[in-house]
Amino acid sequence: HGLYACNIFGIECDQIMDEFGIDIDIDIGVDMFATSKTTFHNLSKSVSKTINQSYYQGDIAEVTLNVNELKRRRRRRRRRREKVALFIRTHARFTLHLRRDKDMRELQKRQEEMEAIAARERHEQEKREKEKDFKQLKLEYDKQIQECKEQFAIALSQERERFLRIVLYGPTGEGKSLLANRFIGDDSEEGEQGPFVPSDDVHSKTQDIKKELVPCSTRYKYPFTVIDQPGCFDSAGRDRYHINHLVQFLRGIEFIHAIVLVKSFASPRLSSIYQHMLQCLQDTFGRDIWKHVVIVVTRVDSFSSVHKYTTQLRSALLQTLHLTEQEAPFPVVCLNLKGQYVQPLQQLVNHILPTIPSFSCRQLRSPLDKLQ
């Protein structure tokens, strides 16, 4: 039993035999571990007998191993083994739980990542759909806005074209400013109470372009704008400056309806200066402007000879400008600005001007443009 216990607890047989002075065959110890429990008890008895016979003759008669100590050692070893096994099982369970928790965390993390990816994809898809819807809606709104702009432009053009625009044109001293005052309703004896300043001598009074809006009234069926500008052959010699200024002004308002060519009844002939003025008018506005020219003859003293005068004047204009009646109808209105002028002006505004289409002023050429 002692040898068995010693081998169980890792004590070498040689050490125990040297300690007790035992000299036995080592094969007995070897065979002891290769036998069953019953054989072990038989061998232990033989070992004990051999030990008793091998001791020196003296005070020690026999050696008895403490079996209780061996049992305690076995119990301690068993408890240690149980503790180790418990530790191993606990450690295995703990490791398993840790691994399982780690796997669960990794799985949860992967699930969260997949959900985040899916959420981002859904967000991107919704964003693309919203952008597509926004673009489609923007195209529709742009189309509607463009249609509204076109309709507004048409309506504005129609509304603007309802306001007739006439430009008074002629040499200085022919009565343009006085005619403008009569247009806007100045019925004073001299026609000097209006915003336009007529000249009573050889010096020009009008040096800047001026316009006045005449609304609808009992006298006129249509609203119109009268534009007065410095006369040609200005006494200060600023004709080119006035023409450049007039072209710039008319480009700004974009269109007119008619140019009222003012001609005094007192000078029936077309002088070379007057012909030069007509040529400058054609160079500035173009050849199509003659379809928009209305001739107003002022200072008529005797209306009996008006028909003959207007016929000769129209023929002289067509011959001078090399035009036909289709290219230049030249409607003529005769009046006396200090006498009979209301009915001729009503005829001009209510009947003649509405039949004349608008004339675009975007392609006008001033003397400055020619120099450039």
Secondary structure, DSSP 8 states (H G I E B T S, - for coil): -HHHHHHHTT--HHHHHHHHT----HHHHHHHTTS-HHHHHHHHHHHHHHHHHHS-SSS-------HHHHHHHHHHHHHHHHHHHHHHHHHHHHHHHHHHHHHHHHHHHHHHHHHHHHHHHHHHHHHHHHHHHHHHHHHHHHHHHHHHHHHHHHHHHHHHHHSEEEEEE-BTTSSHHHHHHHHTT--SSSS-SSSS---SSSS----S-EEEEE---SS-SS-EEEEE---BS-TTS-HHHHHHHHHHHHHHH-EESEEEEEEETT--S--HHHHHHHHHHHHHH-GGGGGGEEEEEE--S-GGGHHHHHHHHHHHHHHHHT--TTT----EEE--TTSS-HHHHHHIIIIIGGGS--EE-TT---HHHHH-
